[in-house]
């Protein structure tokens, strides 16, 4: 097995009592002393600090960087205003999703954040297809501060954060050096992502967790928070075989990139994706509410009836939702069975248990719009 990498905050994680697991080639904290349930609830009521330094940070430079990037993503990047960011998808020629990412317009360049497991492939993909400059950022850590107290906590260090709206991005000087801050909902909660120099990362993280309202949070609570928010986890809920329409991510494709838009198509898989936008897909990502207390986890097969011979779909993420007080899951089913309220059966340890199609998110987001 290749040696796992560590983020600049590894020693601090250990000092704070983290339990580590391998994740995307890194040794990452899965939980701290509070445990997953309390970390989840603390983030919902106060603020949680996540180390997301394993994710990829990339800068694109060039006069036509936005137009260039539109050759690889269905989102409108040319129309993205300075000081704003947007969710995007790298698609492949078959119309599947190679990765999801955040794209920020920072004046003379674009700043991208991509998933850890995909960053090397994404960077190679961009260097192969884009004519603009592709610059991996290898000397900065990335933190995410999430929860209702996040604004007050961060504003004590970076006052400009208090004036940011959902999806704003700023660069601001602080006692911890220059911070690149975006305001978005990594967990469905209002919060911020903070890019900081590697040299300043530990001091910044210590300053944040020194606030009584902040607790360090691991991957376990990250997953349950994101699941309750109905947010896709790449590799589980979306992958190279899943189209944006199947995944219910049509909102990430602005009108200008759709059929009859001013800049329609031109991205990998456009033929399939544009057709599915017009006519729908054969299957659909849905929310699932299992009856009873047993979670239906990733891989659980879904059946149309208790006696059906073969499955019609499967669960891609599932866990007990601490905030909603019951098991929640998401998965894929044929579009004809995707209507809210449809009752299916999930096979758990050899038993067919009832589960109902539900709207997502399971818990409303609290973004500051």
C-alpha positions as CSV (number, residue, x, y, z in Angstrom):
1,X,0.0,0.0,0.0
2,X,1.4,3.4,-0.9
3,X,2.4,5.6,2.1
4,X,-0.4,7.9,3.1
5,X,0.1,11.6,3.0
6,X,-0.6,14.0,5.9
7,X,-2.0,17.5,5.9
8,X,-0.2,20.4,7.6
9,X,-2.6,19.9,10.5
10,X,-1.9,16.3,11.3
11,X,0.0,16.9,14.6
12,X,-2.8,19.2,15.8
13,X,-5.4,16.5,14.9
14,X,-3.5,14.0,17.0
15,X,-3.2,16.5,19.9
16,X,-7.0,17.0,19.8
17,X,-7.6,13.3,20.1
18,X,-8.4,12.4,16.5
19,X,-8.9,8.8,15.3
20,X,-7.4,8.5,11.8
21,X,-8.5,6.6,8.7
22,X,-7.1,6.4,5.2
23,X,-9.1,8.6,2.8
24,X,-8.2,9.6,-0.7
25,X,-4.5,8.9,-0.1
26,X,-4.4,10.8,3.1
27,X,-4.4,9.9,6.8
28,X,-7.4,11.9,7.9
29,X,-9.4,12.3,11.2
30,X,-12.7,10.4,11.2
31,X,-13.7,11.6,14.6
32,X,-12.4,13.3,17.8
33,X,-13.2,12.9,21.4
34,X,-16.8,14.0,21.1
35,X,-17.7,11.2,18.7
36,X,-19.6,11.4,15.4
37,X,-23.0,12.0,16.9
38,X,-22.0,14.9,19.1
39,X,-19.7,16.4,16.4
40,X,-22.7,16.4,14.0
41,X,-25.0,18.1,16.5
42,X,-22.4,20.6,17.5
43,X,-21.9,21.7,13.9
44,X,-25.7,22.2,13.6
45,X,-26.0,24.3,16.8
46,X,-22.6,26.1,17.0
47,X,-19.6,25.6,14.7
48,X,-17.4,22.8,13.4
49,X,-13.9,23.1,12.0
50,X,-13.0,20.6,9.2
51,X,-9.6,20.1,7.7
52,X,-10.1,19.8,4.0
53,X,-6.5,20.4,3.0
54,X,-6.4,17.1,1.1
55,X,-8.6,18.7,-1.6
56,X,-7.0,20.2,-4.6
57,X,-6.6,23.9,-5.1
58,X,-5.8,25.2,-8.7
59,X,-5.5,28.6,-10.3
60,X,-6.3,29.1,-14.0
61,X,-4.8,32.3,-15.6
62,X,-5.3,33.8,-19.0
63,X,-7.6,36.3,-20.8
64,X,-9.9,33.5,-21.9
65,X,-9.6,31.2,-18.9
66,X,-13.4,31.3,-18.3
67,X,-14.2,30.5,-22.0
68,X,-11.6,27.7,-21.9
69,X,-13.0,26.1,-18.8
70,X,-16.5,26.1,-20.4
71,X,-15.0,23.5,-22.8
72,X,-14.8,21.0,-19.9
73,X,-17.8,22.0,-17.6
74,X,-21.5,22.6,-18.4
75,X,-21.7,25.6,-16.1
76,X,-21.6,29.2,-17.2
77,X,-18.2,30.4,-16.3
78,X,-18.1,33.3,-18.7
79,X,-21.1,34.7,-16.9
80,X,-19.6,34.3,-13.4
81,X,-19.2,37.7,-11.8
82,X,-15.9,38.7,-10.1
83,X,-16.0,38.0,-6.4
84,X,-18.5,35.1,-6.8
85,X,-18.1,31.3,-7.1
86,X,-20.2,28.6,-8.7
87,X,-20.6,24.8,-8.4
88,X,-19.4,22.9,-11.5
89,X,-18.9,19.4,-13.0
90,X,-16.2,17.9,-15.1
91,X,-18.1,15.7,-17.5
92,X,-16.8,12.9,-19.8
93,X,-17.7,12.1,-23.4
94,X,-20.3,9.6,-22.2
95,X,-22.1,12.3,-20.2
96,X,-20.9,11.0,-16.8
97,X,-19.4,13.1,-14.0
98,X,-15.6,12.9,-13.6
99,X,-15.6,15.3,-10.6
100,X,-17.5,18.1,-9.0
101,X,-15.8,21.3,-8.1
102,X,-16.1,24.9,-6.9
103,X,-15.0,27.7,-9.3
104,X,-14.3,31.2,-8.1
105,X,-13.8,34.3,-10.2
106,X,-11.1,36.3,-8.5
107,X,-10.5,39.1,-11.0
108,X,-7.6,38.2,-13.2
109,X,-7.8,34.4,-12.6
110,X,-10.1,31.6,-11.6
111,X,-9.6,29.6,-8.4
112,X,-10.8,26.0,-8.4
113,X,-11.2,23.5,-5.5
114,X,-11.5,19.9,-6.6
115,X,-11.9,16.6,-4.8
116,X,-8.8,15.0,-3.2
117,X,-9.2,11.6,-4.9
118,X,-9.5,13.3,-8.3
119,X,-7.1,16.2,-8.1
120,X,-4.2,14.7,-10.0
121,X,-6.6,13.5,-12.8
122,X,-8.4,16.8,-12.9
123,X,-5.1,18.8,-13.2
124,X,-3.9,16.5,-16.0
125,X,-7.2,16.8,-17.7
126,X,-7.1,20.6,-17.6
127,X,-3.5,20.7,-18.8
128,X,-4.3,18.4,-21.7
129,X,-7.3,20.3,-22.9
130,X,-7.0,24.0,-21.8
131,X,-4.9,26.6,-23.5
132,X,-4.7,28.8,-20.4
133,X,-2.2,28.5,-17.6
134,X,-3.1,25.7,-15.1
135,X,-1.3,26.2,-11.7
136,X,-1.7,23.7,-8.9
137,X,-1.6,25.4,-5.5
138,X,0.7,23.2,-3.4
139,X,1.6,25.5,-0.5
140,X,-1.7,26.3,1.0
141,X,-4.0,24.4,3.5
142,X,-7.8,24.5,3.4
143,X,-10.2,24.7,6.3
144,X,-14.0,24.7,6.4
145,X,-15.8,26.4,9.3
146,X,-19.4,25.5,9.3
147,X,-22.4,26.2,11.5
148,X,-24.6,29.1,12.9
149,X,-21.7,30.5,14.9
150,X,-19.2,30.4,12.0
151,X,-19.7,34.0,10.9
152,X,-19.1,35.5,14.4
153,X,-16.1,33.2,15.0
154,X,-14.4,34.0,11.7
155,X,-15.3,37.7,11.8
156,X,-13.2,38.1,14.9
157,X,-10.1,37.1,12.8
158,X,-11.2,38.4,9.4
159,X,-13.9,41.1,9.8
160,X,-14.7,41.2,6.1
161,X,-16.2,37.7,6.4
162,X,-19.3,39.2,8.1
163,X,-20.3,41.0,5.0
164,X,-20.1,38.0,2.7
165,X,-23.2,36.4,1.1
166,X,-23.6,32.8,0.1
167,X,-21.1,32.1,-2.7
168,X,-19.1,35.3,-2.3
169,X,-15.3,35.0,-2.4
170,X,-12.7,37.5,-1.0
171,X,-9.0,37.7,-0.3
172,X,-8.2,39.5,2.9
173,X,-5.1,40.2,5.0
174,X,-5.1,39.0,8.7
175,X,-2.7,38.2,11.5
176,X,-2.6,34.7,10.0
177,X,-1.5,36.0,6.6
178,X,-3.5,36.4,3.4
179,X,-6.7,34.3,3.6
180,X,-8.7,33.2,0.6
181,X,-12.3,32.9,1.9
182,X,-15.4,31.7,0.2
183,X,-18.9,31.4,1.8
184,X,-20.6,28.2,0.9
185,X,-22.3,25.3,2.5
186,X,-20.0,22.3,2.8
187,X,-22.4,20.7,5.2
188,X,-25.7,22.4,4.4
189,X,-24.9,24.9,7.2
190,X,-23.9,28.5,6.7
191,X,-20.1,28.6,6.7
192,X,-16.8,29.4,5.1
193,X,-13.9,27.7,3.3
194,X,-10.6,29.3,4.2
195,X,-7.4,28.8,2.1
196,X,-4.3,29.7,4.2
197,X,-0.6,29.3,3.7
198,X,0.8,26.0,5.0
199,X,3.0,27.9,7.4
200,X,0.0,29.7,8.9
201,X,-2.5,26.9,8.9
202,X,-1.9,25.4,12.4
203,X,-1.9,28.8,14.1
204,X,-5.2,29.7,12.3
205,X,-6.8,26.3,13.2
206,X,-5.7,26.8,16.9
207,X,-7.2,30.3,17.0
208,X,-10.5,28.9,15.7
209,X,-10.7,25.9,18.0
210,X,-9.7,28.2,20.9
211,X,-13.2,29.7,20.6
212,X,-15.6,27.8,22.9
213,X,-18.1,27.7,20.1
214,X,-15.9,25.6,17.8
215,X,-15.1,21.9,17.8
216,X,-12.9,19.9,15.4
217,X,-15.0,17.6,13.2
218,X,-14.0,14.5,11.4
219,X,-15.1,12.6,8.2
220,X,-17.8,10.7,10.0
221,X,-19.9,13.7,10.9
222,X,-19.0,15.3,7.5
223,X,-20.8,12.4,5.8
224,X,-23.9,12.5,8.0
225,X,-24.2,16.3,7.7
226,X,-23.8,16.2,4.0
227,X,-26.3,13.3,3.7
228,X,-29.0,15.2,5.7
229,X,-28.3,18.2,3.3
230,X,-28.8,16.0,0.3
231,X,-25.4,16.9,-1.0
232,X,-23.6,14.4,-3.3
233,X,-20.3,12.8,-2.2
234,X,-18.2,12.1,-5.2
235,X,-17.4,8.4,-5.6
236,X,-20.6,7.4,-3.7
237,X,-23.5,9.4,-5.1
238,X,-22.0,10.6,-8.4
239,X,-19.3,9.1,-10.5
240,X,-18.0,8.7,-14.1
241,X,-21.1,6.7,-15.1
242,X,-23.7,9.1,-13.6
243,X,-25.0,12.0,-15.6
244,X,-25.9,15.4,-14.1
245,X,-29.6,14.9,-14.9
246,X,-29.6,11.4,-13.3
247,X,-28.1,13.0,-10.2
248,X,-30.6,15.8,-10.0
249,X,-27.9,18.4,-10.6
250,X,-29.6,20.2,-13.5
251,X,-29.4,23.4,-11.4
252,X,-25.6,23.4,-12.0
253,X,-26.2,23.9,-15.8
254,X,-27.3,27.4,-16.4
255,X,-29.8,28.3,-19.2
256,X,-27.0,29.8,-21.4
257,X,-25.4,26.4,-21.7
258,X,-28.6,24.5,-22.5
259,X,-30.3,23.9,-25.8
260,X,-31.0,27.2,-27.5
261,X,-28.8,29.1,-25.0
262,X,-26.2,31.6,-26.2
263,X,-23.3,29.2,-25.4
264,X,-25.1,25.8,-25.7
265,X,-23.1,22.6,-25.5
266,X,-19.4,22.4,-26.3
267,X,-18.6,20.4,-23.2
268,X,-17.9,16.6,-23.0
269,X,-21.0,14.5,-23.1
270,X,-23.2,17.5,-24.3
271,X,-25.3,15.4,-26.6
272,X,-26.5,13.1,-23.8
273,X,-26.8,15.7,-21.1
274,X,-28.7,18.2,-23.3
275,X,-31.1,15.5,-24.4
276,X,-31.7,14.4,-20.8
277,X,-32.3,18.0,-19.8
278,X,-35.1,18.1,-22.5
279,X,-36.5,14.6,-22.1
280,X,-35.4,13.3,-18.7
281,X,-33.2,10.4,-17.7
282,X,-34.0,6.8,-17.2
283,X,-33.1,6.8,-13.5
284,X,-33.0,9.4,-10.8
285,X,-31.2,10.2,-7.5
286,X,-33.8,10.2,-4.8
287,X,-34.0,10.7,-1.0
288,X,-35.1,7.6,0.9
289,X,-36.7,7.3,4.4
290,X,-36.4,3.8,5.7
291,X,-39.1,2.7,8.1
292,X,-37.8,1.7,11.6
293,X,-34.4,2.4,13.1
294,X,-32.2,0.3,10.8
295,X,-30.1,2.5,8.4
296,X,-30.0,1.4,4.7
297,X,-26.4,2.0,3.8
298,X,-24.4,2.2,0.6
299,X,-24.9,-0.8,-1.6
300,X,-28.4,-1.8,-0.2
301,X,-30.5,-3.1,-3.1
302,X,-33.9,-1.6,-3.6
303,X,-36.9,-3.7,-4.8
304,X,-40.3,-2.6,-6.2
305,X,-42.2,-5.1,-4.0
306,X,-41.4,-7.3,-1.1
307,X,-41.5,-10.4,-3.4
308,X,-39.8,-8.9,-6.5
309,X,-37.2,-11.2,-8.1
310,X,-34.7,-8.5,-9.0
311,X,-33.6,-5.1,-7.7
312,X,-34.7,-1.8,-9.4
313,X,-32.1,0.4,-7.7
314,X,-29.6,0.8,-5.0
315,X,-28.6,3.0,-2.1
316,X,-25.4,5.2,-2.6
317,X,-25.3,6.8,0.9
318,X,-27.1,6.0,4.1
319,X,-26.8,6.5,7.8
320,X,-28.7,7.6,10.9
321,X,-29.3,11.3,10.7
322,X,-28.7,12.8,14.1
323,X,-30.5,16.1,13.4
324,X,-33.6,14.5,11.9
325,X,-33.6,11.6,14.5
326,X,-34.1,8.8,12.0
327,X,-32.3,6.8,9.3
328,X,-31.9,8.6,5.9
329,X,-30.5,7.5,2.6
330,X,-30.1,8.5,-1.0
331,X,-29.9,6.3,-4.0
332,X,-30.9,5.7,-7.6
333,X,-34.2,4.3,-8.9
334,X,-36.0,4.2,-12.3
335,X,-37.5,7.6,-13.0
336,X,-41.0,6.0,-13.0
337,X,-40.5,5.1,-9.4
338,X,-38.9,8.4,-8.3
339,X,-42.1,10.2,-7.2
340,X,-42.1,11.4,-3.6
341,X,-44.1,9.0,-1.5
342,X,-43.5,5.9,-3.6
343,X,-42.9,2.9,-1.3
344,X,-40.1,0.4,-2.1
345,X,-38.2,-2.2,-0.2
346,X,-34.6,-2.3,0.8
347,X,-32.8,-5.6,1.5
348,X,-31.0,-5.4,4.8
349,X,-29.3,-8.5,6.1
350,X,-31.5,-10.7,4.0
351,X,-34.8,-9.0,5.0
352,X,-36.9,-6.7,2.7
353,X,-37.7,-3.6,4.8
354,X,-40.0,-0.8,3.6
355,X,-38.6,2.5,2.5
356,X,-40.3,5.6,1.1
357,X,-39.1,8.0,-1.6
358,X,-38.7,11.5,0.0
359,X,-37.8,15.0,-0.9
360,X,-34.3,16.3,-0.2
361,X,-32.8,18.0,1.7
362,X,-33.9,16.1,4.7
363,X,-33.0,19.2,6.8
364,X,-33.3,22.7,5.3
365,X,-30.1,24.5,4.6
366,X,-29.2,27.7,6.5
367,X,-27.1,29.5,3.8
368,X,-26.9,33.3,4.2
369,X,-28.3,34.5,0.9
